[in-house]
Amino acid sequence: MPGRDFWKIYGPLIVVALIGFVWALSAMDPAPPGKIKFAAGAPGGAYHAYAERYQRLLEDQGIEVELVDTAGSIDNLRLLEEGVADVAIVQGGLARSEDAEILRSAGGIFEEPFWIFVRADYPAQSFSDLRGARLSIGAEGSGTRALALSIQQQYGGAWPEAARQKLGSTDSQAALFAGEIDAAAFAAAADAPYIQALMRSNEVRLLSFERAEALARREEALSSVTLIRGVIDVGADIPAEDVPLVAAIAQLTVRKDVHPAIEALLLDSAVLVHSEPSVFTEGGEFPNMVNVDLPVSKQVARYYQDGPSFLRRYFPFSVANFLDRAWVLAIPLLTLAIPLVRAAPPIYRWRVRRKIYVWYEDLRELEEKGRALAPGEARSGVLRSLEKLQVEVGKLEVPLSYNEDLYQLRSHIEFVKRLLSSTEPVTDIAL
């Protein structure tokens, strides 16, 4: 039957296509995980607040984000190194050379100024004047302490333990107001509550970094920023003058093995979270690849150059991710499919026509046998065979478009019957 012919030809091609499709699915890059862990910093801190925003944005795309509370950047970095966390915000300048083997930066996301507040009556005009002060530089495991120790080293000499006290941010603020310490260091955003309280207090003053530009030149992950006069409070004129500061660039940091689709989602979220203007920057300056101290993946570099991929612009995350993983297999699949598809119609035509033309061999044999016999009764056996052949051919079913070939065969059988039925010897027969 015509349907059987179709499936005999196209069935194997469909099977081959299905096998190729299954193989393609198995060879595709794995789908992104449905859950990641984000080292979030201390609850109530700026890092934790940002991590919560990332959590909401990623969960809108179907990715569950588990926040892991930590003491700060040092802890965040350690959890990334140990594989406990997949993503974290890490203060610039903390990564070690060996971290470049397992970690990648997704870009700088905001400036984290290094603030030094001293009591109003303490005689210090520069950071170096605090060598003999009771100075708190942050708790163990905090980015503030790591940055303070690095800057103390830049200023040279051995700093006494009294100038390296280990109070956390809120404890440092309280101790400073109570007169228990002379100065305190903080690495935090300008809108952090304790920074706002210190800026508005008459009991303390902000120490300027006259060598901020020099420090930024010497440390790759630092930048020089200026707290513009009145930017904290225009009406109260806070600060009363421009204050040069040094700032670390907080980086969105991921493990090297984080799925590229998760990396893309993090970048999309970073643009939404960090592109807003701040007291130090205009809108749209972050995220960026300036002052990063870890390698960036090819995807991240391409994102910062060209923006989101075409698929990510026009399709939901799940669809874009599937297509992004599948398109690389399109070429080998098409390479396989095109010759198969092109070969199928000729094979189909040959198979259908063969069902017709195969009978010509029998017809030729009967014709030659009849010609060798004398006219009359001697050819009756051949004529019966021709009639039987005619019946069998009459049962043959072919697609409508091949009926012309079938009827030609039937007319040729009838033609041979008439020739052999003649009482005259057959001397020349041409079908």
Number of C-alpha atoms within 10 A of each C-alpha: 10 13 9 10 16 17 13 13 17 18 13 11 17 15 11 15 16 12 12 16 15 12 13 17 14 10 12 16 15 11 13 17 12 12 15 19 19 27 31 29 27 18 14 10 18 18 23 23 15 16 24 17 15 22 21 14 21 20 14 10 13 12 18 17 21 16 20 19 15 19 19 27 28 22 22 29 27 16 20 25 18 11 14 14 22 25 31 29 26 29 34 27 22 19 19 11 9 9 19 16 13 16 24 24 24 30 27 28 24 25 26 23 25 22 23 24 23 27 21 15 10 14 12 17 14 13 16 14 11 21 19 13 21 21 27 30 28 27 20 17 18 25 29 29 26 21 24 21 16 15 17 19 12 12 14 10 9 9 17 13 14 14 20 22 19 19 20 21 23 12 15 25 22 15 17 23 18 12 12 12 21 25 29 28 24 26 27 25 22 20 13 13 15 17 19 14 11 18 19 16 12 9 16 20 19 18 19 20 23 15 14 18 16 13 20 19 12 11 17 16 23 29 23 19 22 18 19 16 15 15 18 19 14 11 8 11 12 17 19 14 12 14 16 18 24 26 27 31 25 27 28 23 29 27 22 19 11 16 16 18 21 21 20 20 18 20 22 19 18 23 16 16 18 19 19 15 12 16 13 17 15 11 11 13 17 22 24 20 19 16 20 27 25 25 20 20 16 9 16 22 16 13 16 15 9 10 14 18 14 11 15 20 11 11 12 11 17 15 12 18 19 17 14 17 16 15 10 13 15 12 10 11 15 11 10 14 17 10 10 16 13 10 13 15 14 11 13 17 14 13 16 20 15 12 14 22 16 10 17 14 10 13 20 14 12 22 20 12 13 23 19 13 16 14 18 13 11 12 17 15 12 22 20 12 15 21 15 12 17 20 12 11 18 12 8 12 15 18 13 9 8 14 13 10 15 22 14 12 19 18 14 16 23 15 14 20 21 11 17 26 18 11 10 11 14 16 6 6 11 4 8
